[in-house]
Amino acid sequence: MNENKIIKKVNLDEDWEEFIKNEGLLDYNKIPLKRAKIRGWIKIAFWFLRIYILIMVIMVIIGFSRIH
């Protein structure tokens, strides 16, 4: 029964290119992405996160410096 089955080698890159051409889609790998501007409360949250990380690093350094 296995003799009747045809084994086809699958090449995903060629299949993907063929799919894009058939569907008329854009190749999204070639379109440059723009970064989103961070505004409002998210910008403030990121600054607080940076300050928090800095404080934690300083506290770890102080903690390790007190070990004798």
C-alpha angles and dihedrals in degrees: 000000000000089000091068094056117095115219112214120197108231119218106187095192093056091043091051092049090048091049091051092050093047094048095042093235128153122252099245093195090071097050112091114232122228122218116244115241112245110225142165124005092352090064090051091047091053091051091050089049091053091049091047092051091048092051091048092051091050091049092050091050091050090047094052092045091059093057110105 
